[in-house]
Amino acid sequence: MDLRLLRCFVAVYEEKSITAAAARLFHSQPAISSAIKSLEETLGTALFLRHKKGVDLTDEAHYLYPLALRLLSDADRLPGLFQQRKHQLPFKLATYPDLSQLSLARVLATLQDENPELLLELIDPSSTPDASITLDCQKGEDEIFLPLWEEDYILCMRPEHPLAQRQSIEPRELHQYRFIECPPCEAHQQTLGLLACNGLSVNLVAKAESKTQVMHLVQAGLGISFLPTGVLESAKELVTRPLIGPRMFRRIGLCYPASKSLKPALSAAIATLGRYQQNRSKTAMDTQTNV
């Protein structure tokens, strides 16, 4: 479809006159008439009924008008769209599983709000990302870790569990209770080591490789376990209780190569999330001061 023909059609439709349309488009009247005739032949239908005072619009003209406007608008936008793509900065970001979805969403929203030119692509950690949002313990020797948020580990269980009746729990009270372990978890190992030092132990009844799997086992009633608050956002039916003792938590942040030649997209992300972390730290300090 020749867009020039559509532009002539729109002008005649809106002016209801070939003469007025020719003046509007700075074309000759015969050129406009020829364009309308060519368009009518292409579509196989009459669009205007010509008379001495101008033209009358047919039903086909009324049907074509909004379609023509949309096509012309899309065509006019094409150059700008490609210019916009030239200025976009592709950014491949890997996200570690079992993170707080609320905290992750806030980070991603901050990245996009402050850097609209970023073309975010979330990929699997096993791929080759420009950076990762992951745990500090996952940082490689040649990588830098920028902390973003922390998640406390908290004891969780089903509502009918005996410990659910307590407001807080001491480590010794875990003795011989059915416990679900997550082998890669430092908090679990810390708790088990603390109990062992006091001649106590839990009854290990199941293991899992991920925090979400541990949550599913607790939900199924197999036992109790420690889970980070981020994972428990989706476990409304579980009861959580604080453990009296040293704080157990994990730190999540942006992990990226310790290279001096960073890509523009990564540099922008680092600067944005650096400010994000500073603002969160300031907010936390202000809250503590007010308390």
N, C-alpha and C positions, 0 to 999 in steps of 0.2 A: 504494500500500500504506500503510495506516494504521499508523504506528509504535507507536501505543498498543496495538494488537492484538498486535504482536510482543512488546512488553514483558510483556503478560499471559501470552503463550505461554511465554516464557522462565521466568517465575516459576512457572507450573504445572509445567513440565518439570523444573525443578530441585527444587521442593518435593514433586512427585508428589502434590499435593493442592490442590484448588481453595480449600479453607478456609484452608490455610496461605499460599497465594499471595495471597489477599485480605488477610490480616493483614499480610503483607510489603509490599504495595503501598498499604495503607491504603484499600482499596476494599471495597465490599460483596461478599458471595459471589455474589449474582445478577449483579452487574456483571461479575465475572470470567467467570462462566459464559456470559453474553451475548457477551462479547468473544471467547471461544474458539469459540463457535458461529458467530459472524460470520466469523472467520478460516477455519474449516473450510469454510464455504459459499463463501468467496472462492477458496480453493485447490481446492475440489472433492474433498476427501478428509478422512477422520477422523484426528485427531491423538492423541486419548486415548480409552481405553475406561474409562468411569466405573463405579465400584462403591462400596459403602458405606464402605470404608476409604480411598478416594481414587481414583486413576486409574492405569491402566497405559499405558505409552508404546507407540505403534505404530511401525512401521518408518518411516513418513512423518515422525513427530515427530523420530526420530533424524536423519533426513536434513535436516530443516528447522533443527534447533537451531544448528549451526555457521554456517549462512547467516544466520540471524536475529541471532546475536551479531555477525557482521561488519557487517551493515547498521546495527545499533544503534550500534556503535562508530564507524562512519563518520559517522553522523548526529550523534553527540555531539561529534565532532572539528570539524565544520563551523564553528561560531562562532569557535573558536580559530584556525582557519586564516585566516579573513577578518580577524580582529584582527591576526594576524601580518603579513598583507599590508599592512595600514595602516601598519605600522612599518618596512616595507622601503624602502630608498633605491635607486631605479634609477640605475645608473651605466653609461653607454655609453663603452666604451674601445676606441679604435682601436689596432691593432698593426701596425707596419711589417713588411713581408715580409723574409725572409732574416735573421731574428734567431736567436740561440741559443735553441733550444726548451727546453733545461734551465734556463737563466737566467730565461726568460719564465715557465716553470711555477713556479719558486720565488717570483717576484714575485706571480703570481696567487694562489698558495697563501697567501702572507703576507697579502695583501689580504683574502682570505676568512676566514682563521683569526682575524684580529684585528678584523674587521668583519663578523660573520655577518649583519648587517642589510642589507649591500650586495647588490643584485640585479644581478650583473655581466652585461653584454651586450657581447660582442666584435663589433665592426663593422669594415667596410672603411674605410681612411684617407680615401677619397673622400667618405664620408658626413659627418654632422655630429656628432662625438663630444664628450663632456664633456672628455676628455683623450686623449692619445696616448702610446704607448710607441714611441719613434722615435729617430733619430740627432740629435745636437746640431746638425748642419748643416741639419736640416730645420725648425728652430725659426723661427717667424715673428717679425717685429719687435715685435708686441704680445703675445708669449707668454713664459712663464717655463719654464726647463729645469731639472729636478731630476735629476742624474746617478744612475744605478742600477748599471751595470756597464760594463766595457770589454772589447773583443775585439781581440786582436793580429792583424795581417795576417801571414801566413806563406806562404812559397813552397811550392806543391804540384805534384805530378807523378805519373805512373804509376810503379810500381816498376821497370820496365825502362828508364826514362830514365837517361842517363849521369850527370846531376847527383844522382840518387838514391843514388849510391855515396858521396857526400860527407856529412860530419857537419854542416858549415856552408858557406855559399857567400858569396863576395864579389861585389859588384855587377858588377865587370868580367867575371866568369865567365858572365854572362847574355848576353854579346855574341853576336848572330846566332842565338840559340836561338829556336825557334818559340814565340811568346807570344800569349796570349789576353787581350784588353783589355776592361775594363768601363769605358766612357767616363765615367759619373758618379763613378767611384772616385778619391778624392784620393790613396790609396796608390799606385795605378797611375801616376797623373800624376807623383807625387813620384819614383818609380823611373825612369820614362822621362826625366824632367828631369835626374836625377842622372847617368844614363848619357850623355845628350847633352852635358853639361858636360865630360865626359871623352872626347868624340869617339867614343862607343860607341852602339850601338843594338841593339834586339831585332828579331826578324823577326815583325811583327804578321801573324798568319794568320787571326784571327777576332775578332769583337767580340760583346758581349752586353749587354743592358740590366739584368740582375739578377745577383746573386752566385750564385744557384742555377743559372742558365743557364751561367755561367762554369764552375762545378763540373762540369756535364754535359759540356761541351766538353773539359775536362781528362780526365774519366773516359773519354771516347771516344778519347783519345790524340792530339788535335789539337795539343797543346802544353802549356806550363806557364803558371802564373799565380799571383797573390797572392790569397788568400782569407782572410776573418776566421775565427778559430777557431770561432765559433758556427756558421757555415755548415758547416764541416768535421766537425761532430759526426756527420753522417750519411754521411760519405765514408770509411769504414774502409779501403777498398782503396787509397786514395791515400797517397803518401809525402809527408811534410812536412819541410822543412828551414829553419832560421833563416837570414836574410840578415844578414851583418855590416854594420852601419851604424846610422843613427838609427832609433829605434823607430817603427814604423808601426802605428797602432791607430785604432779608432773608439770613440766614447763613446755609450752608449745610456741613455736616461732618460725620465722622465715630462714631457711637454710639455703645458702647460695655459694658458688665457687669463690675462693679467695683470690680472684684474678684482678689485675689492675685495669684490664681492658674489658669493662663490662658493657653489655649491649645497652642501648638507650632505654629500652623497655624495662630492663632489670634495674638500671640506675634510678628511673622514675619510681619504680615499686619500692626500692630500698628507702628512698627519701620520704615517700608517702607513709610507709609503715613505721619509719623511724619517728615521725611526728605523731603517728597514731599511738605508738608505745609511750612516748613522752606524755601525751595528753592523758592516757590511762593512768600512768604513774602519778601524775599531778592530782588527778581526781581521787585516787586512792589515798594520797597523803592528806588532801583536804578533808576527806571523810573521816580519817583517823583523828585529825585535829579537832573536828567538830564534836566527835564522840568524847 
